[in-house]
Amino acid sequence: MSGGGSCEEGGNSRPPERAPSTLSEAGAALGSGPLGWRMATQRAQESIYNLRPPLDEKPGKPPRYISKFRPSVKLEAEKNKAQWKTMGPAKAALPSPKNFLQKHSKEPKLPARKKEEDSKKLPALSVPRRTDHPVMGIHSKKNFINANAVAAITGLPKKPQPIYVDKRQGDKYLLETSGLVPKYIKKKGYGVTPKCVIQRNEEMTRAQKEYEASILEHLKKKALKQLSDEEKTSILQGLKKNWKEVYREFQSLPIKVDTIRQKLYKEKLESQMKQLEHDIEVIEKHKFIYIAKE
């Protein structure tokens, strides 16, 4: 058995196959064709590390922006801040406790008086000064009682001031300022037209004449004819006569208008009357009427 086993082993035994280490060896083992190369490439890609899908890598944050002026700004801020670490500037002297705030110290003060103003003389006063003393010892021999009596006898009597009373209680008011005295009527210029009004009226008349002249010239250029007063009167009388005839026909209509023919006839008469009334009003309103020449 041992001999048979060894013979079997010696006849059928094969050395163990070695896995191809490179892609070229795998391709040679599977064949030299393109199929062999494709299978070798697929087998080489199949790996346990390729079974798990790769994780999505998150993009990292970009570096923080740092200004190139940062050192200079920082240095300038520290330099300015160092001067104000105490109450107020470091070099400022502390106020003296004797110079405390006094009453009315912040109120505006008047400027000092100049010497020129002091040198000017003050105006004479009607009231005597406090230092002035009256003149004493002057006696007059005038008899004031007799003088007053003579003045009262020989003087003219005082005219009473005109007044008026508006109530029974006796309330008195001055008559001159009351408006009851016709003093404005007695003025020299009362009732006379002012010069400015006369001038304005003349300007208006001149402007009206110029306007009428320009209208006449314009109408002459357009070959228009002005109706005379006789023609205007005859046309106006004819229009009024026609209106009376149409009005008489309108009055002769029945009270109750039922048929279509009567309604149309009534509307026709109303329109004719309105047109005649409009023409009459136009002729009576305008002083000058112009018509085109034939």
Buried (B, 14 or more C-beta within 10 A) or exposed (E): EEEEEEEEEEEEEEEEEEEBEEEEEBBBEBEEEEEBBEBBEEEEEEEEEEEEEEEEEEEEEEEEEEEEEEEEEEEEEEEEEEEEEEEEEEEEEEEEEEEEEEEEEEEEEEEEEEEEEEEEEEEEEEEEEEEEEEEEEEEEEEEEEEEEEEEEEEEEEEEEEEEEEEEEEEEEEEEEEEEEBEEEEEEEEEEEEEEEEEEEEEEEEEEEEEEEEEEBEEBEEEEBBEBEEEEBEEBBEEBEEBBEEBBEBBEEEEEEBEEEEEEEBBEEBEEBBEBBEEBBEEBEEEEEBBEEEE
